Amino acid sequence: MRPPEEVVGRRVRLTRWSSADADELQRVVEEAQEYLKPWLFWAYGEYRAADFLHLSDEQWEAGKAYPYALRTEGRIVGAVGLERRIGPGGIEIGYWLHPSWAGRGLMTEAVAALLPVAFALPDVDRIQIWHDAANEASAGVPRRLGFTEVARHHPPREEPRPGMAGTDVVWELGEFAHPIAESD
């Protein structure tokens, strides 16, 4: 079973990435690159939307990840996706948002829309969100949606990038958790 290729919220529309998104995605990432650098390793290099879209398609077909374009007002403003990389029974939600759209509750709404989609997948009974401890904007999403902070890790890696704390914060929501809060 695969998730739907489109998920619609009140103000957001999540669509499976397609090659037709390449030019717009390239532009959005280039505009947001400085803002994203502390949090996303790929923001440091030369970003190639076509490569990302090809990989996204491969991962979707293999059932490893389900990445979506985050759209509002008819344009791409970020990305959100489901990734099977946290072990049996779990799925991770990852996301990023163009800074000009931050602070409006769009990512909270997008993640809230993905929760029932994630729990409908076979063998998923928990969802995690990971972010760097210094990324307060990313922390707000799981906090507003009723996730519980379950761990903090200091992973062995190169020096943290400027702006990073170097500590991963892990949030989790179980299938039988309390009802999901409304997004703002």
C-alpha positions, 0 to 999 in steps of 0.5 A: 500500500502506498500513500495518496499522491495528493493530500489536501488541508485547509490551506495546504496541498501536498503533492507527490513531486514530479519532474514538472516541479524542477524549475520552481523547486530549484528557484525556491531552494536557491531563495531559501538556501541561506536560511536552510543551511544550519539545518539541512546538509544539502543546502551547503552544496550546489542544489540540483532539483532534477537530481532530487526529483529523480531520487524522490521518484525512486524512493517512492516506488521502492516504498522507502520514502514519500516526499511531497511538495508543500503548496499554498496559494498555487505555489511551492513553498517547501517540502514535507515527507514520510521516510522509513528510516527509524526501524520497525513500526516507525516512520519519520516526518521531515520538512522544510519551509521557505522563510517567507512563509514561516510563522503562519502555521502552514507546516503544522497544517501540512504535518497534521494532514500527513499523520492519518496518511502515515498511520494508514500505512502498513506496520506504522504505529509510531511517527517521529520528527527529528530536528536540531535542538537549536531549530526552535521553528521545527520544534514548534510543529511536533509540540503543537501536534501533541508529540512527546519529546522522547530523546536527545542524541549527540550523534558522532559527526563532523562539527555542527554547522554554524547555528546548530546545537549538534543535538538531535531532538526526537519527538514521537506520536503513537497511533493511540495518542490523544487526538491531534490538535488543530493547527493554528 
